[in-house]
Amino acid sequence: MIGAGLVYLVLFLVASPKIRRERKLNRHEQIEELSGDNGTYPVSVLVPVFNEEAGVLSTVRSLLALNYPEFEVVVVNDGSADGTGRKMIDSFNMVPIDLAVREQFKTAPIVRAYKSERHPNLYLLEKENGGKADALNAGINFSHYPYFAAIDGDSILERDALLKTMKPIIDSNGRVTVTGGTVRIANGCKVVQGKVEKIRLPKRPLEIMQIVEYFRSFLIGRLGLSRVNILLIISGAFGVFEKNRVVKVGGYRTGTIGEDMELVVRIHRSLKDEKSSERIEYIQDPVCWTEAPSTVASLKAQRIRWQRGLAETLWIHRDMLFNPKYRGVGMFSLPYFLFVELLSALFETIGYFIIIGGLVFSIADPEIAFIVLLVMVLYGSLISALAVLLEEWTYHKYPDISSVIVLYVYALSETFWFRILMNFWRLQGLLYSFRKKAEWGDMERKGVFSEE
């Protein structure tokens, strides 16, 4: 508990200077300069989908409206059993085209390809089911541009998100090889024609707590790790990659659940083996809105899947752990993810039973146990509350102060209930990682991106 708390405190201190600078920036001025710049690189936006009938149209509309000089949108339908493909074809006037693919990666067969008559930069690939990693590899094979953005099929991007995410790559003349943007939860928001028109809080406690959790994870955790170039996670919901680098390391690894994290760790390995100075960066301002699980069952399934993916990635790259050859990645990031993100659920769950058993059998001093519990609750909750305040101080996404107060109160309550739930599900995911194979994660869609 103490170790995890100190790590978050260090990450906060590392991230703070960047947060302060970010608050003072004129973001509109930066984007105006870049939007007409001929120095931008063209980007292929890849959207792997599986049974995303409820939200795929909003996702695609948000992508077609991006403020970026040159890009294409490639939707890869990975054998959906619902009307995902038919919705795309009917809504965007798509017609069959001859399939021209450079087979850089072996994938499940592509059945047919379509191109929109209304939007010449929009494509649809219909393929046999092979999983998310396989669908992304098929998209890379088909894509025409040197950089690609991977976007989940249940997400929408703000209009300037791609420009902001590509800016570090453009400014560094290619020294930045991967960038990731911030993901925010759209549950409760008003979405019209692929655009978040009004930001509102959802009503369910589970959804509100996930907003707090995302604030802490992105604004403190990922920004802090990115500052020293040891970031291991670029969210599968929104990340930009240099295609040549991804091809060089072998593409997305099929048969895994955490394909996004595993790819980033493999890229870090490649960069360190080459003694390259290229960087992987997290950009805190670009926003990708995604639908979060709204029921206990769907949230439990998501967290179990995430934990299994983390366990798989750490096992695959176990030779990097505590290996000075990989510098900060081997000596800090991977141990942090092993002990804090993976095994802390086991430690804390054991701790619950030890404390309860100690109190029941009069082994533990109730006063000392209460003080330790109080310190744990206050410290853990205050870190989350701090993330809420930093988010509002820097970006002002929520228009009314009442929303910020609600988020702050929920943040203070996190350790009493939400963290306990997460620990049990994470422990379950750790156990499942020994026996279950990779598959698309099914989540009940409430249609937060349905057209209004």
Residue pairs with C-beta under 8 A, 6 or more apart in sequence:
1 348
1 351
1 376
3 339
3 340
4 340
4 344
5 379
5 380
5 383
7 336
7 340
8 216
8 220
8 221
8 383
9 383
10 224
11 220
11 221
11 223
11 224
11 225
12 220
12 224
12 383
12 386
13 224
14 224
14 227
14 228
15 219
15 220
15 223
15 224
15 227
18 223
18 227
18 284
19 219
19 223
19 284
19 390
19 394
22 284
22 285
22 394
23 393
23 394
27 164
27 285
30 167
31 67
31 160
31 163
31 164
34 40
34 163
34 167
34 170
35 67
35 68
35 69
35 160
35 163
36 69
37 69
37 170
38 69
39 170
40 68
40 69
40 70
40 163
40 166
40 170
41 145
41 146
41 147
41 166
41 169
41 170
42 69
42 70
42 71
42 72
42 144
42 145
42 146
42 147
43 68
43 70
43 71
43 72
43 145
43 147
43 148
43 149
43 162
43 166
43 240
44 71
44 72
44 74
44 139
44 143
44 144
44 145
44 147
44 148
44 149
44 243
45 63
45 66
45 71
45 72
45 73
45 74
45 148
45 149
45 151
45 162
46 74
46 76
46 136
46 139
46 140
46 143
46 148
46 149
46 150
46 151
47 56
47 59
47 60
47 63
47 73
47 74
47 75
47 76
47 139
47 151
47 152
47 153
48 76
48 78
48 132
48 135
48 136
48 139
48 150
48 152
48 153
49 56
49 75
49 76
49 77
49 78
49 80
49 84
49 135
49 153
50 77
50 78
50 79
50 80
50 84
50 129
50 132
50 135
50 153
50 440
51 80
51 81
51 82
51 84
51 440
51 442
52 59
52 80
52 84
52 153
52 154
52 445
53 80
53 82
53 83
53 84
53 87
54 154
54 445
54 446
54 447
54 449
54 450
55 153
55 154
55 291
55 445
55 447
55 448
55 449
55 450
56 75
56 84
56 87
56 88
56 153
57 87
57 88
57 91
57 194
57 451
58 156
58 191
58 193
58 194
58 449
58 450
58 451
59 151
59 152
59 153
59 154
59 155
59 156
59 194
59 449
60 73
60 75
60 88
60 92
60 122
60 194
61 156
61 193
61 194
61 195
62 156
62 157
62 158
62 194
62 195
63 73
63 151
63 156
63 157
63 194
64 73
64 119
64 121
64 122
64 194
65 159
65 194
65 195
66 157
66 159
66 161
66 162
66 163
67 159
67 160
67 162
67 163
68 162
68 163
68 166
70 145
71 121
71 145
71 162
72 121
72 122
72 123
72 143
72 144
72 145
73 119
73 121
73 122
73 123
74 123
74 124
74 125
74 139
74 142
74 143
75 88
75 122
75 123
75 124
75 125
75 153
76 125
76 127
76 135
76 136
76 138
76 139
77 84
77 85
77 88
77 124
77 125
77 126
77 127
78 108
78 127
78 129
78 130
78 131
78 132
78 134
78 135
78 440
79 108
79 127
79 128
79 129
79 130
84 153
85 124
85 126
88 94
88 114
88 124
89 114
89 124
92 116
92 118
92 119
92 122
93 116
93 117
93 118
94 114
94 115
94 116
94 117
94 122
94 124
95 114
95 115
95 117
96 112
96 113
96 114
97 113
97 114
97 115
97 123
98 113
99 110
99 112
99 113
101 110
101 138
101 141
101 142
102 141
103 141
104 137
104 140
104 141
104 247
104 251
105 137
105 138
105 140
105 141
105 250
105 251
105 252
107 127
107 130
107 134
107 135
107 137
107 138
107 141
108 127
108 128
108 129
108 130
108 134
108 138
109 127
109 128
110 125
110 126
110 127
110 138
110 142
111 126
111 127
111 128
112 125
112 126
113 123
113 124
113 125
113 126
113 142
114 123
114 124
114 125
114 126
115 122
115 123
115 124
116 122
116 123
116 124
123 142
125 138
125 139
125 142
127 135
127 138
130 138
130 254
131 254
131 255
131 438
131 439
131 440
132 236
132 252
132 259
132 440
133 251
133 252
133 253
133 254
133 255
133 256
133 259
133 438
134 252
134 254
136 150
136 251
136 252
136 259
137 251
137 252
137 254
139 148
140 148
140 243
140 246
140 247
140 251
143 243
145 243
146 242
146 243
146 244
147 166
147 169
147 240
147 241
147 242
147 243
148 240
148 241
148 243
148 246
149 162
149 165
149 238
149 239
149 240
149 241
150 236
150 238
150 239
150 240
150 241
150 260
151 157
151 237
151 238
151 288
152 236
152 237
152 238
152 290
154 290
154 291
154 443
154 445
154 449
155 183
155 237
155 238
155 288
155 289
155 290
155 291
156 186
156 191
156 194
156 195
156 196
156 288
156 289
156 449
157 238
157 286
157 287
157 288
157 289
158 196
158 286
158 287
158 288
158 289
159 195
160 286
161 181
161 238
161 286
161 287
161 288
162 240
162 286
164 181
164 283
164 285
164 286
165 179
165 180
165 181
165 238
165 240
165 283
165 286
166 179
166 240
167 283
168 176
168 179
168 281
168 283
169 176
169 177
169 179
169 240
169 242
172 279
174 242
174 278
175 277
175 278
175 279
176 278
176 279
176 280
176 281
177 241
177 242
177 245
177 267
177 271
177 278
177 279
177 280
178 234
178 239
178 240
178 241
178 242
178 245
178 264
178 267
178 280
178 281
179 234
179 239
179 240
179 280
179 281
179 282
179 283
180 222
180 231
180 233
180 234
180 235
180 238
180 239
180 240
180 281
180 282
180 283
181 235
181 238
181 239
181 240
181 282
181 283
181 285
181 286
181 287
181 288
182 218
182 219
182 283
182 284
182 285
182 286
182 287
182 288
183 214
183 218
183 235
183 237
183 238
183 287
183 288
183 289
183 290
184 211
184 214
184 287
184 288
184 289
184 290
184 397
185 202
185 207
185 210
185 211
185 214
185 289
185 290
185 291
185 292
186 196
186 289
186 290
186 291
186 292
186 448
186 449
187 202
187 204
187 207
187 291
187 292
187 294
187 446
187 448
188 200
188 201
188 202
188 203
188 207
188 448
189 196
189 197
189 198
189 199
189 200
189 289
189 448
190 196
190 197
190 198
190 200
190 452
191 197
191 289
191 448
191 449
191 450
191 452
192 451
192 452
193 451
194 449
196 289
198 399
199 397
199 398
199 399
200 403
201 208
201 211
201 398
201 403
201 406
201 407
202 208
202 211
202 294
204 294
205 410
206 293
206 294
206 295
206 296
206 299
206 418
207 292
207 294
208 406
208 407
208 410
209 410
209 414
209 418
210 292
210 293
210 299
211 292
211 407
212 384
212 387
212 388
212 407
212 410
212 411
212 414
213 384
213 414
213 418
215 384
215 387
215 388
215 390
215 391
215 407
216 383
216 384
216 387
218 282
218 284
219 284
219 387
219 390
219 391
219 394
220 383
220 386
220 387
220 390
222 231
222 233
222 282
223 282
223 284
225 231
225 232
225 282
225 333
226 280
226 281
226 282
228 328
229 279
229 280
229 281
229 328
230 268
230 327
230 328
230 329
230 332
230 333
231 264
231 280
231 281
231 282
231 333
232 261
232 264
232 265
232 268
232 329
232 333
232 334
232 337
233 260
233 261
233 264
234 241
234 260
234 264
234 280
234 282
235 260
235 288
236 259
236 260
237 288
237 290
238 286
238 288
239 260
241 263
245 267
245 270
245 278
246 252
246 263
246 267
248 270
249 263
249 266
249 267
249 269
249 270
250 266
251 263
252 259
252 262
252 263
253 259
253 262
253 263
253 266
253 316
254 438
255 437
255 438
256 262
256 309
256 312
256 313
256 316
256 438
257 305
257 306
257 308
257 309
257 312
257 438
257 439
257 441
258 306
258 308
258 309
258 310
258 312
258 313
259 309
261 309
261 310
261 313
262 309
262 312
262 313
262 316
262 317
264 280
265 313
265 316
265 317
265 320
265 329
265 334
266 317
267 280
268 280
268 326
268 329
269 317
269 320
269 326
269 329
270 276
271 278
271 280
272 325
272 326
272 327
272 329
284 394
285 395
287 397
291 443
291 445
291 446
291 448
291 449
292 299
293 299
293 301
293 302
293 443
293 444
294 444
294 446
295 444
297 444
298 443
298 444
299 425
300 425
300 428
301 441
301 442
301 443
302 441
302 443
303 422
303 425
303 426
303 429
304 425
304 426
304 428
304 429
304 432
305 429
305 441
306 429
307 342
307 345
307 425
307 426
307 428
307 429
307 430
307 432
307 433
308 429
308 430
308 432
308 433
308 436
310 337
310 341
310 342
311 342
311 429
311 430
311 433
312 433
312 438
314 321
314 334
314 337
314 338
314 342
317 334
320 326
320 329
320 330
320 334
321 330
321 334
321 335
321 338
322 330
322 331
322 334
322 335
323 330
323 331
324 330
324 331
326 334
342 426
342 430
343 430
344 423
345 422
345 423
345 424
345 426
345 427
345 430
346 427
346 430
348 419
348 423
349 423
349 424
349 427
352 420
352 423
354 364
355 364
355 369
355 373
357 363
358 364
358 369
359 366
359 369
376 415
377 415
377 416
380 414
380 415
380 419
381 411
381 412
381 413
381 414
381 415
382 412
384 411
384 412
384 414
385 408
385 411
385 412
387 411
388 404
388 407
388 408
388 411
389 404
389 408
391 397
392 398
392 404
398 404
398 407
